[in-house]
Amino acid sequence: MSSLEILEQDDYNLVFVLEGISIEMVNAIRRIMLTEIPVMAIDEVIILKNDSPLYDEIVSHRLGMIPLKTDLDAYRLPSECECDGFGCPLCQVSLTCEIQNTSNSPITVFSGDLKSNDPVIVPVSPDIPILKIDKNNSVIIEAYAKLGHAREHMKWQAVSNVHFRLYPKVDFDDSKCAKCQDKCVVSRLCPKNLYDFSDKKTPKLEKDYWKTCDLCNACRDACPEKAIKLGKIKDKYIFVVESDGVLPFDIVIKKTFEIFNEKIREFEEKLEEVEIQEP
């Protein structure tokens, strides 16, 4: 039976343990998180005035890479919208920026200077620099954001990074340490400091070693008495997800499994359509 246990979570990082599924399914979940969850990103830019040193194309690219908070319930994919993707309030958000530098020194235009016609769809941070303009210069920009998938462009990526690792299993036989001439060598050479040698007699494996152990084999290779055996627990994995804040993690997880189940149903339907010929 499969299960999911959250270990750590904040606004931008999520660590959880996934158990009871194969590595193929785990990798499918990782790929769905990276490429299949739709999010908002600027896709069309109209630059009416640009007095900055940057070319219009560079400014457009920088705008497109600004992560935007996303509301999946309020907007549709352009391909699924009644307007056929031409742009309407159901599939498109307008963001504008009009800055006139009236000071005597250069100023920086930030993502917070973008004004959205939807107060929900805004940059995740107001402090992302876009360009600089000198005194008496100005910039006037119109931009339009829409939902998209990261398989089309990485600006539509719902998470910044996601990876998984095997759930480690370390068996440490401290009875073999009695004959060892260098009892602290394991605790010294472990790059993750998973062994405690505070009593100066026998190294002890930390209780929650599995949270950081990546099975690098340093302890096993360094132990002169071969007291350490490394392995993994079958069908159990530690997931690490990093986000830039475009979607809450609960929405990311929910949407991932919705898409996963939808793909399974689609695969079943395709199989039923296939005519299997007997040899």
Backbone torsions as a table, in degrees:
resi	resn	phi	psi	omega
1	MET	NA	131.7	-177.7
2	SER	-81.1	152.9	179.8
3	SER	-151.9	157.7	178.8
4	LEU	-133.0	124.9	-179.8
5	GLU	-124.7	121.2	179.7
6	ILE	-82.2	127.5	179.8
7	LEU	-97.7	-47.0	-178.4
8	GLU	-139.9	145.0	178.3
9	GLN	-158.0	132.4	167.6
10	ASP	-140.6	-163.2	-175.5
11	ASP	-66.7	-25.6	-172.3
12	TYR	-125.7	-2.9	-178.5
13	ASN	-138.3	140.3	178.6
14	LEU	-139.7	130.0	175.8
15	VAL	-127.0	126.6	179.3
16	PHE	-144.2	159.6	178.3
17	VAL	-105.4	128.2	179.0
18	LEU	-113.8	127.3	-173.8
19	GLU	-133.4	146.1	172.8
20	GLY	93.5	13.4	177.0
21	ILE	-131.2	161.0	-176.8
22	SER	-77.9	164.3	-179.7
23	ILE	-66.9	-28.5	176.8
24	GLU	-64.8	-40.6	178.8
25	MET	-70.9	-36.6	177.8
26	VAL	-61.7	-43.7	179.6
27	ASN	-68.2	-33.2	175.9
28	ALA	-63.1	-41.2	177.7
29	ILE	-62.9	-42.6	178.4
30	ARG	-60.5	-44.5	-178.1
31	ARG	-68.1	-35.8	177.2
32	ILE	-64.2	-43.7	178.4
33	MET	-58.9	-38.1	-175.6
34	LEU	-78.3	-34.9	-166.9
35	THR	-126.5	-14.8	-169.3
36	GLU	-108.3	-15.5	-178.7
37	ILE	-84.4	120.5	-177.9
38	PRO	-74.9	140.3	174.6
39	VAL	-140.1	168.0	179.9
40	MET	-83.8	141.9	172.2
41	ALA	-157.1	151.4	178.0
42	ILE	-70.1	127.1	-175.5
43	ASP	-122.1	-16.4	179.6
44	GLU	-136.7	131.7	-177.6
45	VAL	-130.5	132.3	173.7
46	ILE	-116.7	113.0	-179.0
47	ILE	-100.2	107.5	-178.6
48	LEU	-83.2	-31.9	176.6
49	LYS	-153.0	135.8	-179.2
50	ASN	-145.6	97.3	179.6
51	ASP	-94.3	8.3	-180.0
52	SER	-79.1	166.3	177.3
53	PRO	-70.9	-12.0	-176.0
54	LEU	-84.6	142.5	174.1
55	TYR	-66.1	155.2	179.4
56	ASP	-57.0	-38.7	-178.3
57	GLU	-63.6	-37.9	-180.0
58	ILE	-69.6	-41.3	178.0
59	VAL	-61.8	-42.2	179.2
60	SER	-62.2	-42.2	179.2
61	HIS	-64.0	-42.0	179.3
62	ARG	-64.6	-37.3	177.1
63	LEU	-65.6	-41.0	-179.4
64	GLY	-64.2	-29.0	-176.9
65	MET	-88.3	-0.2	176.6
66	ILE	-75.0	119.6	179.4
67	PRO	-69.0	133.9	-179.2
68	LEU	-114.4	138.4	173.5
69	LYS	-62.7	143.6	-170.3
70	THR	-125.7	139.3	173.8
71	ASP	-118.2	100.3	-175.9
72	LEU	-71.9	-19.7	-180.0
73	ASP	-80.9	-23.4	-173.8
74	ALA	-93.4	-18.7	-173.5
75	TYR	-129.0	155.9	179.7
76	ARG	-113.6	158.0	170.0
77	LEU	-65.7	141.3	-179.9
78	PRO	-54.0	-35.0	-179.6
79	SER	-70.0	-18.3	-178.8
80	GLU	-107.3	4.0	-176.1
81	CYS	-89.7	153.3	179.9
82	GLU	-65.7	-21.1	-179.6
83	CYS	-83.5	0.8	-179.6
84	ASP	61.5	28.8	174.9
85	GLY	85.7	6.3	179.5
86	PHE	-74.7	-18.2	177.6
87	GLY	109.0	112.6	177.8
88	CYS	-149.1	172.6	-178.3
89	PRO	-60.9	-15.0	-179.4
90	LEU	-87.2	-16.0	-177.1
91	CYS	-134.4	1.4	-173.6
92	GLN	-141.1	143.4	176.8
93	VAL	-122.9	136.9	-179.7
94	SER	-100.6	133.9	175.5
95	LEU	-128.3	133.2	-178.1
96	THR	-125.4	156.1	177.6
97	CYS	-147.5	120.0	177.3
98	GLU	-133.5	108.2	-176.1
99	ILE	-125.1	130.1	174.0
100	GLN	-117.9	120.9	-179.1
101	ASN	-84.9	106.5	-179.8
102	THR	-102.1	3.6	179.3
103	SER	-87.1	178.2	-179.6
104	ASN	-97.6	10.8	-179.6
105	SER	-139.9	160.2	179.6
106	PRO	-62.9	149.6	176.6
107	ILE	-127.0	157.0	178.5
108	THR	-103.9	133.6	174.6
109	VAL	-92.9	124.3	-176.4
110	PHE	-108.1	168.6	178.4
111	SER	-60.7	-28.3	178.1
112	GLY	-67.0	-13.8	177.9
113	ASP	-82.2	-7.1	175.5
114	LEU	-77.9	126.5	-179.2
115	LYS	-104.1	118.0	-176.5
116	SER	-96.9	146.1	175.6
117	ASN	-80.2	-3.6	172.7
118	ASP	-125.2	114.2	-176.8
119	PRO	-63.8	-12.3	178.0
120	VAL	-84.2	-37.3	-177.4
121	ILE	-91.2	89.5	-178.3
122	VAL	-135.8	162.4	175.8
123	PRO	-57.7	143.0	-178.4
124	VAL	-66.0	-24.1	176.7
125	SER	-135.6	137.1	178.2
126	PRO	-82.9	0.0	-170.6
127	ASP	-108.3	19.4	178.1
128	ILE	-84.9	117.3	-178.2
129	PRO	-71.4	139.7	179.8
130	ILE	-109.6	-52.2	-179.6
131	LEU	-161.6	173.4	176.0
132	LYS	-123.1	144.6	175.0
133	ILE	-130.0	144.2	-178.0
134	ASP	-82.5	177.2	-179.6
135	LYS	-62.3	143.8	-179.6
136	ASN	66.6	10.4	176.7
137	ASN	-104.1	168.6	-176.9
138	SER	-150.6	168.1	176.1
139	VAL	-142.8	135.1	177.7
140	ILE	-132.0	119.6	-173.6
141	ILE	-134.5	139.2	167.5
142	GLU	-117.8	132.3	-179.1
143	ALA	-134.2	149.8	-178.6
144	TYR	-129.5	125.7	-178.5
145	ALA	-106.0	149.1	177.4
146	LYS	-148.0	166.9	176.2
147	LEU	-75.0	147.2	176.9
148	GLY	-161.9	176.4	-179.6
149	HIS	-113.7	149.0	-179.4
150	ALA	-69.4	-16.4	175.7
151	ARG	-68.3	-18.6	176.0
152	GLU	-90.2	-41.0	178.3
153	HIS	-162.4	143.7	-174.9
154	MET	-67.5	-14.8	178.3
155	LYS	-65.4	-18.5	177.7
156	TRP	-96.8	25.5	-178.7
157	GLN	-81.9	126.5	-176.6
158	ALA	-75.2	-25.2	177.7
159	VAL	-129.6	152.1	-179.5
160	SER	-74.6	-40.1	-179.0
161	ASN	-158.8	149.7	175.4
162	VAL	-150.4	131.7	176.6
163	HIS	-148.2	162.5	178.0
164	PHE	-135.1	158.0	177.0
165	ARG	-139.0	160.6	-178.7
166	LEU	-66.8	146.2	177.0
167	TYR	-78.4	114.3	-171.9
168	PRO	-78.1	153.2	174.5
169	LYS	-134.0	116.7	-178.5
170	VAL	-116.2	121.2	175.0
171	ASP	-104.7	117.8	-175.7
172	PHE	-118.9	115.1	-179.4
173	ASP	-96.6	93.9	-176.8
174	ASP	-72.5	-11.1	177.8
175	SER	-67.0	-23.9	178.6
176	LYS	-77.7	-8.3	-176.7
177	CYS	-76.6	-12.6	-176.8
178	ALA	-61.0	-35.5	-177.3
179	LYS	-90.2	-6.2	-174.2
180	CYS	-73.2	135.2	179.1
181	GLN	-86.5	-17.1	-178.4
182	ASP	-133.1	77.5	-170.6
183	LYS	-70.3	-18.5	-176.8
184	CYS	-98.7	4.5	-175.6
185	VAL	-61.9	-37.0	179.8
186	VAL	-65.3	-46.3	-179.2
187	SER	-66.7	-28.1	179.0
188	ARG	-74.9	-39.1	-171.6
189	LEU	-90.7	-13.4	178.3
190	CYS	-68.1	117.1	-177.0
191	PRO	-68.1	-16.9	-178.9
192	LYS	-101.8	1.4	-179.6
193	ASN	54.6	51.4	-177.2
194	LEU	-88.9	-4.6	-178.2
195	TYR	-116.9	134.3	-180.0
196	ASP	-101.3	124.4	179.8
197	PHE	-122.4	33.1	-175.7
198	SER	-67.7	-28.0	-179.8
199	ASP	-81.6	-5.4	178.1
200	LYS	60.8	18.7	179.7
201	LYS	-118.1	-57.8	-177.7
202	THR	-137.8	130.1	175.7
203	PRO	-64.4	139.6	178.4
204	LYS	-117.2	135.7	178.0
205	LEU	-75.0	130.4	-179.9
206	GLU	-61.7	148.4	-175.6
207	LYS	-61.3	-45.6	-176.7
208	ASP	-102.7	39.7	-177.7
209	TYR	-58.8	-32.3	-173.8
210	TRP	-65.8	-17.7	-178.9
211	LYS	-69.5	-28.0	-177.2
212	THR	-122.7	-12.7	-179.0
213	CYS	-67.5	128.9	178.6
214	ASP	-115.7	22.0	175.0
215	LEU	54.5	49.7	-179.3
216	CYS	-79.9	-11.8	177.4
217	ASN	74.7	5.0	-178.3
218	ALA	-62.2	-41.3	-178.5
219	CYS	-69.1	-42.6	-179.6
220	ARG	-63.4	-43.4	-178.0
221	ASP	-70.6	-29.0	-176.7
222	ALA	-84.8	-22.2	-174.8
223	CYS	-69.8	116.3	-178.3
224	PRO	-71.5	-20.3	-177.9
225	GLU	-100.7	5.3	179.5
226	LYS	52.1	46.8	-176.9
227	ALA	-90.7	0.2	-173.9
228	ILE	-119.8	132.1	173.8
229	LYS	-121.4	129.7	-179.2
230	LEU	-110.1	143.3	177.3
231	GLY	-160.0	-166.5	178.4
232	LYS	-139.3	155.3	175.9
233	ILE	-89.4	126.9	-175.1
234	LYS	-63.5	137.7	175.4
235	ASP	57.9	37.3	176.8
236	LYS	-138.5	128.8	-171.1
237	TYR	-139.5	151.5	176.3
238	ILE	-106.7	119.0	-178.4
239	PHE	-98.7	138.2	174.1
240	VAL	-127.0	122.3	-178.3
241	VAL	-121.7	129.8	175.8
242	GLU	-113.0	136.2	-176.5
243	SER	-128.3	154.5	172.1
244	ASP	-99.6	5.3	172.3
245	GLY	97.2	9.2	-178.3
246	VAL	-69.6	-30.7	178.1
247	LEU	-137.0	143.6	172.7
248	PRO	-64.2	152.5	-176.3
249	PHE	-65.2	-32.3	179.3
250	ASP	-65.1	-35.1	176.3
251	ILE	-69.9	-39.4	179.1
252	VAL	-60.4	-47.6	-178.9
253	ILE	-64.9	-46.8	-179.5
254	LYS	-60.2	-47.0	-177.7
255	LYS	-66.5	-35.3	179.2
256	THR	-58.9	-47.8	-177.0
257	PHE	-75.4	-27.7	172.9
258	GLU	-63.0	-45.9	179.5
259	ILE	-66.9	-38.6	179.3
260	PHE	-60.8	-47.8	179.3
261	ASN	-65.4	-36.5	178.7
262	GLU	-64.5	-38.9	178.9
263	LYS	-67.9	-36.4	177.3
264	ILE	-64.7	-43.8	178.3
265	ARG	-62.6	-41.4	178.8
266	GLU	-63.2	-39.4	178.8
267	PHE	-65.3	-40.4	177.8
268	GLU	-63.2	-40.7	178.9
269	GLU	-64.6	-39.3	178.5
270	LYS	-65.5	-37.9	179.2
271	LEU	-64.2	-38.5	-179.8
272	GLU	-66.4	-26.4	-179.5
273	GLU	-81.5	-17.4	-177.1
274	VAL	-77.7	131.5	176.5
275	GLU	-91.9	114.5	-178.5
276	ILE	-89.1	121.1	-179.6
277	GLN	-92.9	134.3	178.8
278	GLU	-73.1	141.7	-179.1
279	PRO	-67.8	NA	NA
